[in-house]
Amino acid sequence: MAADDSSNTQAGQSGLVVRVPEAEPAVRVWRDRLGPSARAAVPAHVTVLFPFLHESRLDGDTLAAIDGVIGRHRPFEVRFERCGRFQGILYLAPEPGTPFRRITEAIVRRWPETPPFGGQFDDIVPHLTIVQGQDDAVLDEAEADLRGRLPITARVSSVDLIVHDGSQWQQRAALALR
């Protein structure tokens, strides 16, 4: 989550993420040291939507509706070959990014009150955040280290609904792409 500094996250907030365990060996040391979501128990991931619905709204009917929207999308292969940057953030760019955007757009069509990152950004840029809140020298160092560990390939077959308990993120549901 690009804006995922978990120190600013409140209990009950939720998000939708695609876990990328294949990336862990390459990014773990950087995420553990300089990625706030790793400290809040979130593994390497591409954010589909954050923030999403408050936990109080995640009843059985809502979970079924989320599953229905996500289930209309097919599993896909993704490859991480390059890094990208936002201000103070280093990330891995997934290719293709379109399937992630389509899932995000479908969820937002169903729940328009949940724009990506609270509506802070105009474009949906799928990414796997590695380092956050650092200067260019640190980002340069991390990027140089990561170049030798790429590419990373993964199969995306589910989206996780995660909920913040006040200190860490907990998986609430794994929703299959079909």
BELMO-V628249 format. One record per run of one state. SS is the DSSP state (H for helix, E for strand, L for the rest). FROM is the first residue (numbers start at 0). LEN is the number of residues. If there is no record, write none. Layout:
# BELMO-V628249
SS_FROM_LEN, SS_FROM_LEN
This chain:
# BELMO-V628249
L_0_5, H_5_3, L_8_5, E_13_6, L_19_1, H_20_14, L_34_1, H_35_4, L_39_5, E_44_6, L_50_4, H_54_3, L_57_2, H_59_11, L_70_5, E_75_11, L_86_2, E_88_7, L_95_2, H_97_13, L_110_5, H_115_4, L_119_8, E_127_5, L_132_3, H_135_12, L_147_4, E_151_5, L_156_1, E_157_7, L_164_4, E_168_8, L_176_2
